[in-house]
């Protein structure tokens, strides 16, 4: 008899251990009835079960409401493995290492720039490199690239880009200690040396938004926003550098998995013991890629500020473009969590998931200690995005994790097919949203209906208590790769 998933409550479903013989822990999916029907259309529930088979996994294999089928582990998946007897897995981390989001506030209101959106978008598109294989304005020497991989966003600040306050408002201060450029292939280094400060392609974007609705006035005030405030959201990652790191270590781990006697239902989850040479090498290379991504987003933000100042003829003080926060996806963090009543140090793999630490946590900036870590959830380019805060319930139940976006419901190929004959850029302009994209197919691949409704996704995590809504942000204009 086929084992069925079981409803726990209105926002959680269990994939029981008996769903697959190899499962060491249950799967827990955060969703509601409507989104579950969409989730069941792909094979991502099987991937949640596969993740539960990883050696050393603790508590549960988790998945968020934006989950969809990915390589190895479902995108939207969270697994934590014990660092003493568990494994580390590139396929449970993701190809675009530290593909994350940063949100910038400003002193501007909607009325101040409503008539200047096209100018701003056109100037951003002219100044910020976008698209597949795009090259940035900075070309790194071998030594500079090593320094950047070690220092992350701090490298950019040392070079005069941005401020120390920007680092204080970045997850992990924009740097993972333990990165080792020597664990990165020459091919990765070659791909990365001209890509820092580039937006990339696919679902990466830089979007001008305004605050449509505020749900938590206190948290919004602390973050420096109010209704009709102008914000800028930047979504990008480690570009070809991180992709190559993942590719290299998937090959390495697939070659040694049998040597370690590891049996998995899907070799895309190829892994190695956390304390093995392969495991340690991958962690050091992954950290280097994460640092690359933080430096990348930091530079994109600095150049965005410059474009706003020049276009609007405003001083930095008048503009007030300050970083609210930067959060990472597709990353492994070594963290302490309570498991079965005891504190354990675990490797938390967040693949398409966002950290959501609670009020008072030592790893979030002092200014946010009272309200919790800012959580930034981008939606599709036609509807909305959200700003939330982390909660203690997330810390207790999901290793301090929540969703990371809307989540695709159509593949890129299916999206292009579905938009045949449509002019997506004109449809967006008719709704007051001006977009520029590097590739002709990009807007079709990323059109609104290719994604779940982010409001429905955010309502699940809000109602489940693993993050708390602060504000809804509506798009005005964007550049995309």
Secondary structure, 3 states (H helix, E strand, C coil): CCCCCEEEECCEEEECHHHCCCCCCEEEEECCHHHHHHHCCCCHHHHHHHHCCCCCECCEEEEEEEEECCCCCCEEEEEEEECCCCEEEHHHCCCCCCCEEEEECCCCEHHHHHHHHHHHHHHHHHHCECCCCCCCCCCCCHHHHHHHHHHCHHHHHHCCCCCHHHHHCEHHHHCCCCCCHHHCCHHHHHHHCCCCCECCCCCCEEEEEEEEEECCHHHHHHHCCCCCEEEEEEEECCHHHHHHHHHHHHHHHHHHCCCCCCCCCCHHHCEEECCCHHHHHHHHHHHHHHHHHHHHHHHHHHHHHHHHHHHHCCCHHHHCCCEEEEECCCEEEEEEEEECCEEEEEEEEEECCEECCCCCCCCCCHHHCCCCCEEEECCCCCCCEEEEEECHHHHHHCCCEECCCCCECCCHHHHHHHCCCCCHHHHHHHCCCEEEECCCCHHHHCCHHHECCHHHHHHHHHHHCCEEEEEEEEEEEEEEC
